[in-house]
Amino acid sequence: MLSSALRALCLLTVAVGASGALAAPKGFVDLPVQAGASYSAPVVSMKEQRFQKTLHQQYDFSCGSAALATLLTHHYNFRVSEQDVFREMFVNGDQAKIKKEGFSLLDIKNYLANHGFDADGYVAELDKLATAKVPAIVLIKEHGYFHFVVVKGLRDGRVLIGDPSTGTRVISRNKFAEIWANNILFVIKNKLEIAQFNTDRDWQAAPASPIAAGHHRNGADYNIAKRGPADF
C-alpha cells in the first residue's frame, strides 16, 4: 500500500511539473515547488545572452553598420537599428565598393556627422579608452578576414568586445593585440557626458566560456584614420 501510494504521488508530481512546463511562455520555464504549485523563471540561451548588448549583423558585408548601431544604441542611448544604419550608409556611399568590401570608416564617420556626432580615428594605445571612458570601433583580422567590432570595456587583462557576428565576448589583451589590424581607435569625440564604457551590464552579457569567432568578409577601408600619436 505504501509503495503504491508513493508511486502515485511521484506520478502526480511529474504530471504537474510537465503540465506547468508546457504552459510556460517562450523564454520562461515553470519550476515546480510542491504538488499543485510552481513559479515561472526567465531563461536566456547563450546566443540570446551574447546578443543582448550587441546587434547581430544581417548580411555578410554589414559588420560596419551593425557595429555602429551597437555603439549608438548601447553606449550613447541613441537607439537605431542595423537596418536603418545600413540603408542610410548604403544610399549615401559608394554602393559598388560597399557590396565588394563592406562599409568603411569614412561611411561610418559621415553617418555620425549627419546625426550630430563628431568622430575620428586615432593611432593610440588601448588604455586610452579607459582614460577617456569612451568605447571605440576597431578593425580586427580573424581567420584571414577583416571585421569591425566595438570595444566595450577593459578589465584585468581582458578586452570586452561587441562582435556583430558572434555577439559580446571576452578575449585576453594578448589575443586582442594579435588580431587588432591597425592600432586605430575610432571614437566619438563629443557627447562624452552620455558615453557608456566598461559597464557591469555589458560584462554580464558575455558568457564566461570563450566563443569561437566566425568567418567574416573584408570590411577594411581605413584610410581616413589619422596615423600618428594623438589624444582624444
C-alpha positions, 0 to 999 in steps of 0.5 A, a space after each residue: 500500500 505504501 509503495 503504491 501510494 508513493 508511486 502515485 504521488 511521484 506520478 502526480 508530481 511529474 504530471 504537474 511539473 510537465 503540465 506547468 512546463 508546457 504552459 510556460 511562455 517562450 523564454 520562461 520555464 515553470 519550476 515546480 515547488 510542491 504538488 499543485 504549485 510552481 513559479 515561472 523563471 526567465 531563461 536566456 540561451 547563450 546566443 540570446 545572452 551574447 546578443 543582448 548588448 550587441 546587434 547581430 549583423 544581417 548580411 555578410 558585408 554589414 559588420 560596419 553598420 551593425 557595429 555602429 548601431 551597437 555603439 549608438 544604441 548601447 553606449 550613447 542611448 541613441 537607439 537605431 537599428 542595423 537596418 536603418 544604419 545600413 540603408 542610410 550608409 548604403 544610399 549615401 556611399 559608394 554602393 559598388 565598393 560597399 557590396 565588394 568590401 563592406 562599409 568603411 570608416 569614412 561611411 561610418 564617420 559621415 553617418 555620425 556627422 549627419 546625426 550630430 556626432 563628431 568622430 575620428 580615428 586615432 593611432 593610440 594605445 588601448 588604455 586610452 579608452 579607459 582614460 577617456 571612458 569612451 568605447 571605440 570601433 576597431 578593425 580586427 583580422 580573424 581567420 584571414 578576414 577583416 571585421 569591425 567590432 566595438 570595444 566595450 570595456 577593459 578589465 584585468 587583462 581582458 578586452 570586452 568586445 561587441 562582435 556583430 557576428 558572434 555577439 559580446 565576448 571576452 578575449 585576453 589583451 594578448 589575443 586582442 593585440 594579435 588580431 587588432 589590424 591597425 592600432 586605430 581607435 575610432 571614437 566619438 569625440 563629443 557627447 562624452 557626458 552620455 558615453 557608456 564604457 566598461 559597464 557591469 551590464 555589458 560584462 554580464 552579457 558575455 558568457 564566461 566560456 570563450 566563443 569561437 569567432 566566425 568567418 567574416 568578409 573584408 570590411 577594411 577601408 581605413 584610410 581616413 584614420 589619422 596615423 600618428 600619436 594623438 589624444 582624444 
